[in-house]
C-alpha cells in the first residue's frame, strides 16, 4: 500500500537554501535562483554553494582550471569516441579532445546576481 502526500519525507532547515513557497522564492546564500540562472556561470554557482559567497575573479579562474583538469579524458576513451560515427559523417572528436560546453561558452553578463535579504548561515 502506498502512502500519500509527504508522509515519511524528511524535511529540515538548510544553511544555504531558503524557500518561500507562498511567494515563489528560492534562494541560495541570499541570491535568488532566477538571478543566478541568468547572470552566474556554472562555476560561480559551484563556488557559491561550497563557500557561501561568490568568487573573486582569481578564485573563479582557479576553479575553472581545476574543473577543466578534472574533465580530461584518458587517451583510450578518446580513441574509442573517435571511432564512433556521428550524424554528419565526421568523427566524434576530431584531432583534439572534446571540450565541455562549459568551457566553450559563458552565460555571464556584466551584472552580478543580486543578493536578496536572506543570507547564508
N, C-alpha and C positions, 0 to 999 in steps of 0.2 A: 504494500500500500504506500503510495507516495504522499509526501507532506506538502502542504500548500504554503504560499507566502514565504516569509523569511524565517520560518521555524528552523532551528539548528544552524542558522547562519551566524558566524561570529562577527561582531562589529566592535570596533574600538576607536579610540581617538588617534590622530596622526599628528606628528610634529611638522610634517612637510605639506600636508594637503588640507584644504578647507573647502567644505561643500555647504552651500545654502540652496537646498533643493527648491524651496519656495520661490526664490528669486532667480534660480537658474545659474548660480555662480559656482564655478570650480576653479580653485587657485592653488598654485604650488609655490610655497615660500613667498607668498604675498603677490605673486604675478598671476593675473587672470590667464586661464588656459587659452583663450582666444588671442590675447596679445602674444603669448609665447608661440602659438601656431603661426601667427602672421609675421612676427618680427624676429624670432630666435631660430638659430640653427640647431640641428640635432645635437651637436657637440656642446653648445651653450646650455641646452636643457639637461644634458647628462651632468655637466659640471654643477648646475643649479641643484639638481637632486642629490648629488654627492656632497656638496659643500654648503648648500643652503644660501648661496649667493651667486650672482652672475660672474663669470671670469673676466679678468683683465685681458687685454689683447695678447699679452705674453703668455698668460695661463691658457688661453684658448689655443694659441699656436702650439704650445707644448702638448695639450690634449689631442689636437688634431694629428700631430706627429705620432704620438703613442698609438692612437687608434689605427692610423694608416699602417704602421709597422705590424700591428696585430692582425691585419687583414691579408698579409702576404700569403699567397697560396704556394704550396710546395710544387716543384717542377713536374713531378709525375701527374699531379692533378691538372696543371696547365696543359700538359701534352694530351691528356685524356679529353679535356674540354675542346682543344683544337681539332680533335678527331670527330667531334660531333657535328652533324650538318646543321646549318641554320636555314631559316626560311628564305634568305636572299642568296643562297648558294655559296656564301663565303664561310670561312671557318669562324668558330665562335669568338676566338680571342685575337687572332692575328699574331703578329710577331711580338707584341708586348702583352704583359699580363692584363687581365680585365681590371677596370677601375670601378670602384663603387660609385653609385650615383651621388653619394655624399661628398666625394672628393671632386666631382666634376661640376657641381653647382652649389650655389649658396642661395638661401632664401632671405638672407639678412638685408634689411633695408637700412636707411640712415637712422631710423628711430629704434631705440632700445625698448623692450617691453616695459609697460607702465606698472609700477608696483601698486597693488591695492592696499587697503588699510591693514589687513591681517598679515602678520609676519611669521616666519618660521620660528619655532620654539628653540 
